């Protein structure tokens, strides 16, 4: 049975959700603008904001692929 995805996740949960390591999640925050909120020194991520960020990145990737064809 699939694991339920929370609306607000910590970095470990988000890494599992996206299929990345927690280290990659921190890199995406620093270098790619992954939306995160720091609460008492720990990052928290809203699922809807992460999903939107991912969709935007995928759309931009598709648009740049169209220009190179």
C-alpha positions as CSV (number, residue, x, y, z in Angstrom):
1,X,0.0,0.0,0.0
2,X,1.5,3.4,-1.0
3,X,2.6,5.6,1.8
4,X,0.5,8.7,2.4
5,X,2.2,12.0,1.5
6,X,1.9,14.7,4.0
7,X,0.9,18.3,3.1
8,X,4.0,19.6,5.0
9,X,7.2,17.5,4.9
10,X,10.6,17.6,6.5
11,X,13.7,17.2,4.3
12,X,13.8,13.4,4.7
13,X,10.1,13.0,3.8
14,X,10.5,15.3,0.8
15,X,13.6,13.4,-0.4
16,X,11.6,10.2,-0.3
17,X,8.7,11.8,-2.1
18,X,10.9,13.1,-4.9
19,X,13.2,10.1,-5.0
20,X,16.3,12.1,-4.0
21,X,18.7,12.1,-1.1
22,X,18.3,14.7,1.7
23,X,21.7,16.1,0.6
24,X,20.3,16.7,-2.9
25,X,17.3,18.4,-1.3
26,X,19.6,20.9,0.4
27,X,21.5,21.5,-2.8
28,X,18.2,22.2,-4.7
29,X,17.3,24.7,-2.0
30,X,20.6,26.6,-2.4
31,X,21.1,26.3,-6.1
32,X,17.7,25.8,-7.7
33,X,15.3,27.8,-5.5
34,X,13.4,24.8,-4.1
35,X,10.8,26.5,-1.9
36,X,11.4,25.8,1.8
37,X,10.7,27.4,5.2
38,X,13.1,27.1,8.0
39,X,11.4,26.5,11.4
40,X,13.7,26.4,14.4
41,X,16.7,25.5,12.2
42,X,14.9,22.7,10.2
43,X,13.5,23.0,6.7
44,X,9.8,22.4,6.1
45,X,8.2,22.0,2.6
46,X,4.6,22.5,1.6
47,X,3.6,19.8,-0.9
48,X,1.6,22.1,-3.1
49,X,4.5,24.6,-3.4
50,X,7.0,21.8,-4.2
51,X,4.7,20.3,-6.8
52,X,4.2,23.8,-8.4
53,X,8.0,24.4,-8.4
54,X,8.5,21.0,-10.1
55,X,5.8,21.6,-12.7
56,X,7.4,25.1,-13.5
57,X,10.8,23.5,-13.9
58,X,9.5,20.8,-16.2
59,X,7.6,23.4,-18.3
60,X,10.7,25.5,-18.6
61,X,12.7,22.4,-19.6
62,X,10.1,21.5,-22.3
63,X,10.2,25.1,-23.6
64,X,14.0,25.1,-23.9
65,X,13.9,21.7,-25.6
66,X,11.4,23.1,-28.2
67,X,13.8,26.0,-29.0
68,X,16.8,23.6,-29.7
69,X,14.8,21.4,-32.1
